[in-house]
Amino acid sequence: MGRVGIREVATLADVSMGTVSHYINHPDRVSPEKQERIQRAIDQLGFVRNNAAWQLRLGRSGTIAYIAPDVSNPFFATIAEGVEQRAAEDGLSVFIANSNRSREREDAYLGMFEAQRVQGMLVASHESVEERLTSIRQRGIPSVLVGQLASSPDQPSVSVDDVRGGFLAAEHLLQTGRRRLAFVGGPLGIRQVADRFEGASAAVAAVPGSTLEVIAGTERTIAEGRQLGRAIAARPVDARPDAVFAVNDLLALGIMQALVVEHGVRVPEDIAIVGYDDIEFAESSIIPLTSVRAPHEGFGVAAVELLLQEFAVADGAPLPPPSSRHIVFAPELVPRASSRTVTNG
């Protein structure tokens, strides 16, 4: 048997197709007697409304998309959880996609979600994506940039002050007496990484006799951290940094594993370590990891609320001031054992 449609329901209930449509979308416009007949016909025929077609007629899909660069990273997974919870409060469903840090996959997802006419998109990217989001917005689908401050006042965004976060990390290490700092990770072409380096550089520049070495990396994973940690451990002791600021917690945890478990380097006595993001595993690592906390629990909620604000504008609400379309969270340093002050004797 083929798909049952409104026509079949109307025929069995002996009403017009328009009456069936009213019953589905505006039941208060249909008399109780006709409501009963239509419902009996629906039950008998097994009719299921075609939500896609119905939503298309309404001009909205009831679905939003969240594109993340790496859903295996607990930071982005926590954002996704917040997105789903806040979206559900407004009856929105969420598609979650993992670009795996690939520009090609990100482009493919952007194209696919636009073709499916999602109501809006939340996009976390390590690449420059604003130009593409502008084109999509001009074709009727609003978006929110997640994790980096938008350069355009017309592109809503949710971000953290990464320059300040980088400053806090390096300042903390300097305050514990370290002077040979290493900034580990990359590439510096990624906006968030560059901002963290800028902040760390400013802190180091303010303390005479301190230095900041860059140890570049291409990935921001535990496996990459292990490789970079091994490279640090392979140096002569006097050529090693006495402190490491890793661009995220996954890198920091990998570095710590390589130094402590594989090479017997003492953390924090020989090398102090600070990460970034304060993921769940930071506090429970072999040596609790000092980290810069970005309030990722609030990222997802804030991103959805900005998107809802854009929906309201599309429905005729006044355009909000630019300041309310860009939410910038303040970072916070969370000190733990991996960077504590070490006293001699």
N, C-alpha and C positions, 0 to 999 in steps of 0.2 A: 504494500500500500504506500502511495506517495505521501508527501508531507501534507498534513491537513492545514488549510488556511481559513481565513475569515469567511470566505465565500461558503465553504461547507458548513461552518458553524451557523451562519445566517440562514442557510437553507433549512437545516434541521430544526432550528429554533423558530422558523417562520417569522423572521424579522429582516430588516435591511442590513446590508453590510455596515452602513453608517452607525446603526444602533449597536452593533457588536463592537465597533471601534470605540464608541462612547462608553460602553460598558467596561472595556479594558482600560481606557485612559481617564474617563470621567464618569464613574458609576453613578454619581449623584444626579446625572442628567437622564438616567434610565429608570423607568417605573419598576417597582418591586416585582411585579408580575413578569415583566420581560427579563429582568435580571435573573430570576429563577429559571426561566426557559433557556436563556443563553448559557447559564452555568451548567445545566443538565446536558446541553449539547456539547459543551467543552469537555465535560467529564466523559461522556459517551464516546466522543471522537478522539480523545487524547490530544486535544489541541494544545500546542505550546507557542506562545507569542515569539515572533522573530524579533528579538531585542535589537539586533543590528539595524534592521530596516526601520524599526520604531524610533530608535535614537537618531538615525540619520534624518528622519522627518523633523525631529525636534531641533536638529542642528547641533547636537552634542552627543558624545558617545558614552559619557559616564565612566570613562576609563582614562587614566593617566599613565605615563611611562616614566620609569626611573632608570637611567643609563649610568652604570658605575664602571670605573676602570678596573676594579679588581674585587669581586665579591668575596674572595677568600681572605681579604684583609678585614679583620674585625671592625675596623673603623667604618668602612663602607657598609658592612653588614648591619651595624648598629643604626646607621642613617636609614637604611632600607626598612628596618623595623619601625622607626619613627614615622617614616613616610606612610607605611601601610596602616598604622594605627590612626594617624590623623586623617588620612583619606577616608577610612571606613566611617569616621564620625559624620562625614558629609555624603555617605552613600557612594563613594567612588571606588572603583576597582583599580588595581595597580599591576602593570606589566613591569617586571624587573629584568634588565638585560645586563650582561657582563661584556664589556668591550675588550677585556683582557689587555688593556693598554695599547690597543691596536687602532690606529686611525682608520684603517679600512673597515674593521668591524663596527666602529663607532658610526662611520658614515652609513654603513648598511642598515644599522638599527634606526638611525635618524630617518632614513628614507622609508623604511618599513613602517615605522610608527606614523609617519606623516600619511602614507598611503592608506593606513587603517583608520585615519582620521581620529586619533586619540584626542581627548579634549585639551591636553596639555602635556608638557614634558619637563622633567627634572633631569639635568645633565651635569654629571661630575666628570670632568675631563682633565687630563694632563697636557692636552694640546690647546691651541688657540681655536676656540669653537664659536666665538660670538658672531662672526660674519655669517656662518651657516645658520645659527639660530635666528639672526635677523631676517634672513630670507624666508625661513619657515614661519616666523611670526607674521611677516607681510602676507603670507598665504593663509593666515587665519588661525594658526596654532601657537598660543603663548607658551613661554618656557621660563624656567628659573635656572640660573647657573649656580651649581652647588660646589662649594669648596674654594672658589676664587672670586675676588671682587671684580665685577663687570666694569669695563672701561666706559661703556655707554650708559647714560642715564635712563635709556629706554629698556635696558635689559635687566630685569630683576635678578638679584643674586644674594646668596647666603655664603658668608666666608668667615674666616678667623684672621686676626691681625698677625700674619706670619712674621712680619718684620719684628714686631714686639716679642713674639714667641722665641725667635732666634736670639734676640738680645737677652731674654730671661735665662735661656739655657747657658749661653756663654758667660754671662755675668755670674751665675751661680758657680760655675766651675772656677772662675777666677777668684771668687770670694772664698773658696775652699783652699786656695793657695796654689792651684795649678797655673802654669804659665805657658806650657807647650801644647796648645790645643790643636785638635784636628777636626775639621768639618768633613764628615764622611757621607758620601752618597751623591746622587745626581739623577739625571744631568742638570746642569745649571740653567739649561734652556727652559726648564719647567718653571712656571711662574712661582709656585709655592716654594720650590727648592731655592730659587734665587732670592726670594724674600727672606727665608730663614737664614741664608748665608749673609745677606745684607745686615740683618739684625745682629748676628754673631760678630761680624766684622766691626760693627760700631762699638760693641762692648769691648772687644780686644783692643781697638784703637785707643780706648780711654785709659788703658792700664799700661804704663811704660814697662818695657821688658817682656811683654807677652807677645806670642805669635799665634797665627792661625794658618795651619797647613790645610790644603784641600786634598782629600783622598777621594778621587772620583769613582763613581759607580754608574752602572746603566740600569740596574733594577733596584727595587726597594723591598726585597724579600729576605727571609731568614737565610736562605741558601746563599744569596749574594753577600749577606753579612758575614757568614762563615768564611767565605773566600777572602773578603777584605780583612777579617780578623786574623787569618793565617798569614796574610801579607805583612800585617803589622808585627805579629809575633816573630816573623822571620828576620826582622831587622836586629842589629845590635841593640842592646838595652839602652845605651845612651842616645840612640837615633830614633827611639820610639817617642810618640807623644805621651804626655802624662795625663791627658784627658781627651775623650772622644765625644763629640756631639754628632749623633747620627740623625739623618733627616726624618726617620720614623722609627717606631718601636720595633718593627720586624727586623730592620737592619741592626738595631742596637742589640736585640736578643741574639741574633746570629753571631755578631762580633763577640759578645760575651761568652757564648758557647765555645767558640774557637779559642779565645784567649784562656779561659779558665779550665775548661774540660780537656781540651786537646794539648795545650801548651803550658799549663800551670802558671800562667800570669795571674797575679793577684789583683782582684777588683774589689775595692777601689784603691788599695795600697799602691799598686804599680801604675795602674791606669784607671781613672774614673770614667764612667760612661753615663751619658744622658741621651734619652730618646725623645720621641715626639708623637703625640696623639693620646698617650695614656690609655692604651687598649687594655682589655680585661686581663691579659696575660702578663702585663708589666709588673704588677704587684706580686704575682705568684711565681715569678721566674726564680732560677737557682739563687740569684742574688737580686732582691727586689730592685726594680729599675726606676731610677729617677726619670721623670718624663714631663714634657710640657703638655698640659691637658687642654685639648680643644673640646668644647662642650658638644660632642657629636650627638649626644642624646637629644639635644634641642635642634640640631641641624635639620633633620627630616621634618619635624613639626613645623619649623619656621619656613622651610621651602614650600610645603603644601599650602601654608597660610598665604604666602606670597602669590602662589598660583591661583588660589581662590580669589584673591584680590584682583588678579588680572581677569578672571572670569567675570567678576562684578563689573569691571570697566567695560568689557565687551558687551555686557547687558545694559549699558547706559549709565553706570555709576560714574561720578566725577573722577577724573584722573588724580591719583594721590600725589603728594609732593615727592620729588626724587629721593629725599632722605628716607622715606618709608618704603622704598622699593629695593633698598640695599641694606641688608642686616649684616653687621660685622661684629662677631663675638670676640670678647677679650680672652686671651690665653692665660693660663695659670700654671706656674711651676709646682710640681708635686715632688718634693725631695724624698729620696729613699736611700737604701744602703749602698747602691752602686756608685754614689758620688759623695759619700759622707767625708767630712774633714778627717784627715789622718794625722795624728800627732806622733812625733818621734818619742821613743822611750815610754 
